């Protein structure tokens, strides 16, 4: 019988022209204490700087792979995963990082449990390039504990707007998935990823091929928000600050969701989640589909008010496609928005109480994701006072000094 120390882990890092952040991401992975692992860097047609960086690391753990042509984000995920040979797969963003000993810790949770996928709460690090200097630069969940969660219930909670896809086991930062589930995700021998949004899709697909998963309140990874981050770029594109990304090999959006004039669904995380749910429907048998009317309520109810005036025609198209009354949808919108606004306030308060924070200006400085992961580990070991962190955060909130730069720009 294998112990967790015998299990091979593949950490896949899809990247494209981000060698400035990739350097520090790789430092967090190369220095992992778990010996039986490989690091697959999937270089999506970057400039030579990326390959030169990988070679400069001089690590036998790193497997550098590069497609013969530029790929979409989803296809680069697929390409990197196809070169992984581990028992377990973890996909890591190139501006994210692993805590010291993170892989060993994650395996010590998942292997004895008998589960095939892990979802962990993750910390969040704001790179200096992405935030105002007054922002908190690192927040780390301080709760502990493991629990087995029902896959279908977790998936439904996301669709109902009670949480987002990061509460599901995903092929991205904070997730660890056994390769046997990847095989179940492609019963026809096709690709693992079948949506433009690979991390979101993977959460719905994984919970469609297994009945349960392990959830850890303690993190083993830290997500990074940098000027390269896809989420930040998406917000800026929808706000008109950037040109949209185009690729010849994008996976088509599901035909049950009409596209707005902008041509994408990036105006709403809930719309993207519903799209991934629909794309993964072939993996679920005997389960009733989520009601399209309920989904439009969730999408509009959670939509920031500044985006709604631009989507009147999109709502009409959605209503026609699904046989709904567009005027009735819009009448429900304001009451639903109030419901979800209260829900967000509760979630924000809970998030504030369950995370320890370090702020810009705190010593020593946190200049990159490697520094953040080392500091997060110290925080989890109890070297940072939770009460002091909450008091500092409350003070900054009262003085209105916590404003993300990308929201100001948008």
VENFEN-V428155 format. One record per residue. N is the residue number from 0. SS is DSSP state (2 for helix, 1 for strand, 0 for the rest). PSI is psi in whole degrees, -180 to 180 (* if undefined). NEAR is the number of other ideal C-beta (glycine too) atoms within 10 Angstrom. Layout:
N;SS;PSI;NEAR + N;SS;PSI;NEAR
This chain:
0;0;131;3 + 1;0;143;9 + 2;0;171;10 + 3;2;-26;19 + 4;2;-20;12 + 5;2;-16;12 + 6;0;134;18 + 7;0;133;16 + 8;1;132;22 + 9;1;121;21 + 10;1;112;31 + 11;1;128;26 + 12;1;97;23 + 13;1;138;26 + 14;1;159;25 + 15;0;109;18 + 16;0;46;15 + 17;0;41;23 + 18;2;-23;19 + 19;2;-38;17 + 20;2;-31;23 + 21;2;-37;26 + 22;2;-49;19 + 23;2;-31;21 + 24;2;-49;28 + 25;2;-36;28 + 26;2;-37;18 + 27;2;-25;25 + 28;2;-44;25 + 29;2;-32;17 + 30;0;11;14 + 31;0;144;19 + 32;0;-20;11 + 33;0;126;20 + 34;0;-38;11 + 35;0;78;14 + 36;1;157;21 + 37;1;155;17 + 38;1;111;24 + 39;1;108;24 + 40;1;112;27 + 41;1;98;27 + 42;1;107;24 + 43;0;72;22 + 44;0;44;14 + 45;0;172;18 + 46;0;166;11 + 47;2;-16;8 + 48;2;-36;14 + 49;2;-49;23 + 50;2;-40;15 + 51;2;-39;10 + 52;2;-48;20 + 53;2;-45;22 + 54;2;-33;11 + 55;2;-20;10 + 56;2;-25;18 + 57;0;48;8 + 58;0;126;14 + 59;0;-14;9 + 60;0;-25;15 + 61;1;130;18 + 62;1;110;18 + 63;1;124;16 + 64;1;149;14 + 65;1;123;14 + 66;0;162;15 + 67;0;1;6 + 68;0;160;9 + 69;0;138;14 + 70;0;161;22 + 71;0;167;19 + 72;2;-45;20 + 73;2;-41;23 + 74;2;-29;23 + 75;2;-37;23 + 76;2;-51;25 + 77;2;-42;21 + 78;2;-46;21 + 79;2;-44;27 + 80;2;-36;24 + 81;2;-19;14 + 82;0;2;15 + 83;0;139;24 + 84;0;11;11 + 85;0;168;18 + 86;0;-30;17 + 87;1;147;25 + 88;1;130;25 + 89;1;126;27 + 90;1;133;27 + 91;0;132;25 + 92;0;149;26 + 93;0;-6;27 + 94;0;13;27 + 95;0;179;30 + 96;1;163;31 + 97;1;140;29 + 98;0;152;25 + 99;0;127;18 + 100;0;14;15 + 101;2;-43;27 + 102;2;-44;25 + 103;2;-41;17 + 104;2;-45;21 + 105;2;-42;28 + 106;2;-37;24 + 107;2;-21;16 + 108;2;-50;19 + 109;2;-40;25 + 110;2;-50;19 + 111;2;-22;12 + 112;2;-23;16 + 113;0;-2;9 + 114;0;162;21 + 115;0;-3;22 + 116;1;149;28 + 117;1;135;26 + 118;1;127;24 + 119;1;147;26 + 120;0;142;21 + 121;0;153;23 + 122;1;174;30 + 123;1;129;21 + 124;1;128;29 + 125;1;110;22 + 126;0;147;23 + 127;0;-29;16 + 128;0;-14;15 + 129;0;-11;20 + 130;0;160;22 + 131;0;145;16 + 132;0;-14;11 + 133;0;-7;16 + 134;0;153;18 + 135;1;137;21 + 136;1;-12;25 + 137;1;130;26 + 138;1;135;25 + 139;1;127;28 + 140;1;135;21 + 141;0;-4;20 + 142;0;159;12 + 143;0;167;9 + 144;0;148;8 + 145;1;146;16 + 146;1;144;10 + 147;1;127;13 + 148;1;146;18 + 149;1;128;13 + 150;2;-46;21 + 151;2;-42;14 + 152;2;-41;10 + 153;2;-40;21 + 154;2;-42;24 + 155;2;-36;15 + 156;2;-37;16 + 157;2;-46;25 + 158;2;-29;18 + 159;0;0;14 + 160;0;14;21 + 161;0;-18;14 + 162;0;-179;13 + 163;0;-178;17 + 164;2;-19;26 + 165;2;-6;19 + 166;2;4;17 + 167;0;157;27 + 168;0;126;30 + 169;0;158;26 + 170;0;69;27 + 171;0;-178;24 + 172;0;124;25 + 173;0;-4;27 + 174;1;151;27 + 175;1;125;29 + 176;1;135;26 + 177;1;144;21 + 178;2;-23;16 + 179;2;-31;13 + 180;2;-34;22 + 181;2;-37;20 + 182;2;-36;12 + 183;2;-27;16 + 184;0;-8;22 + 185;0;63;15 + 186;0;-22;10 + 187;0;7;6 + 188;0;6;6 + 189;0;-160;11 + 190;0;160;16 + 191;0;-44;23 + 192;0;126;28 + 193;0;37;21 + 194;0;157;23 + 195;0;-21;24 + 196;0;87;24 + 197;2;-40;26 + 198;2;-43;24 + 199;2;-47;26 + 200;2;-43;28 + 201;2;-36;32 + 202;2;-43;31 + 203;2;-37;27 + 204;2;-45;31 + 205;2;-43;29 + 206;2;-6;31 + 207;2;-17;21 + 208;2;2;20 + 209;0;150;19 + 210;0;-19;11 + 211;1;168;19 + 212;1;165;26 + 213;1;132;22 + 214;1;133;21 + 215;1;127;24 + 216;0;-21;14 + 217;0;136;18 + 218;0;157;27 + 219;0;2;28 + 220;1;159;28 + 221;1;126;27 + 222;1;141;22 + 223;1;140;28 + 224;1;107;22 + 225;0;179;22 + 226;0;-12;18 + 227;0;-15;21 + 228;0;135;23 + 229;2;-40;14 + 230;2;-44;13 + 231;2;-43;22 + 232;2;-38;17 + 233;2;-44;20 + 234;2;-43;20 + 235;2;-36;16 + 236;2;-45;17 + 237;2;-29;21 + 238;0;-4;15 + 239;0;11;9 + 240;0;-17;12 + 241;0;154;13 + 242;0;146;7 + 243;0;152;12 + 244;0;134;14 + 245;0;143;8 + 246;0;145;13 + 247;0;-19;8 + 248;0;25;10 + 249;0;139;15 + 250;0;131;20 + 251;0;140;9 + 252;0;155;20 + 253;0;135;18 + 254;0;-13;9 + 255;0;-3;16 + 256;0;114;21 + 257;0;153;17 + 258;0;142;14 + 259;0;178;20 + 260;0;-30;8 + 261;0;-19;15 + 262;0;0;10 + 263;0;173;17 + 264;0;19;25 + 265;0;-5;22 + 266;0;-16;23 + 267;0;122;21 + 268;2;-37;19 + 269;2;-37;25 + 270;2;-40;26 + 271;2;-38;24 + 272;2;-42;26 + 273;2;-38;26 + 274;2;-44;22 + 275;2;-36;25 + 276;2;-44;27 + 277;2;-40;20 + 278;2;-29;23 + 279;0;6;24 + 280;2;-28;15 + 281;2;-15;13 + 282;2;-8;18 + 283;0;130;17 + 284;0;139;7 + 285;0;13;4 + 286;0;128;12 + 287;0;140;6 + 288;0;149;11 + 289;0;136;17 + 290;0;130;11 + 291;2;-34;18 + 292;2;-40;16 + 293;2;-36;13 + 294;2;-39;24 + 295;2;-32;24 + 296;2;-43;21 + 297;2;-44;22 + 298;2;-50;26 + 299;2;-35;24 + 300;2;-32;20 + 301;0;2;20 + 302;0;132;20 + 303;0;137;13 + 304;2;-33;9 + 305;2;-17;9 + 306;2;-21;14 + 307;2;-42;15 + 308;2;-25;7 + 309;2;-4;13 + 310;2;16;20 + 311;2;-45;11 + 312;2;-35;12 + 313;2;-41;20 + 314;2;-41;21 + 315;2;-43;16 + 316;2;-40;16 + 317;2;-43;24 + 318;2;-44;20 + 319;2;-44;11 + 320;2;-36;13 + 321;2;11;15 + 322;0;38;8 + 323;0;166;16 + 324;0;110;11 + 325;2;-38;16 + 326;2;-39;11 + 327;2;-37;11 + 328;2;-45;19 + 329;2;-30;15 + 330;2;-36;10 + 331;2;-16;16 + 332;2;-46;17 + 333;2;-43;12 + 334;2;-37;10 + 335;2;-38;19 + 336;2;-39;17 + 337;2;-41;11 + 338;2;-49;14 + 339;2;-28;19 + 340;2;-42;13 + 341;2;-38;10 + 342;2;-41;15 + 343;2;-37;13 + 344;2;-42;10 + 345;2;-43;10 + 346;2;-41;14 + 347;2;-40;10 + 348;2;-44;10 + 349;2;-40;10 + 350;2;-40;14 + 351;2;-39;15 + 352;2;-23;12 + 353;0;8;15 + 354;1;140;22 + 355;1;142;22 + 356;1;146;23 + 357;1;144;23 + 358;1;159;19 + 359;0;134;17 + 360;0;-18;9 + 361;0;148;16 + 362;0;141;6 + 363;0;166;8 + 364;0;152;11 + 365;0;98;23 + 366;0;-15;12 + 367;0;176;22 + 368;2;-29;30 + 369;2;-47;21 + 370;2;-42;19 + 371;2;-40;29 + 372;2;-40;31 + 373;2;-45;17 + 374;2;-41;23 + 375;2;-39;30 + 376;2;-40;17 + 377;2;-39;13 + 378;2;-41;23 + 379;2;-25;19 + 380;0;3;8 + 381;0;17;10 + 382;0;-5;9 + 383;0;132;19 + 384;0;125;12 + 385;2;-44;15 + 386;2;-41;8 + 387;2;-41;11 + 388;2;-46;22 + 389;2;-40;15 + 390;2;-41;11 + 391;2;-42;16 + 392;2;-44;19 + 393;2;-39;11 + 394;2;-43;10 + 395;2;-37;16 + 396;2;-44;11 + 397;2;-34;9 + 398;0;7;9 + 399;0;44;8 + 400;0;6;15 + 401;0;92;16 + 402;0;115;12 + 403;0;136;17 + 404;2;-37;17 + 405;2;-27;20 + 406;2;-36;11 + 407;2;-44;8 + 408;2;-41;11 + 409;0;*;15
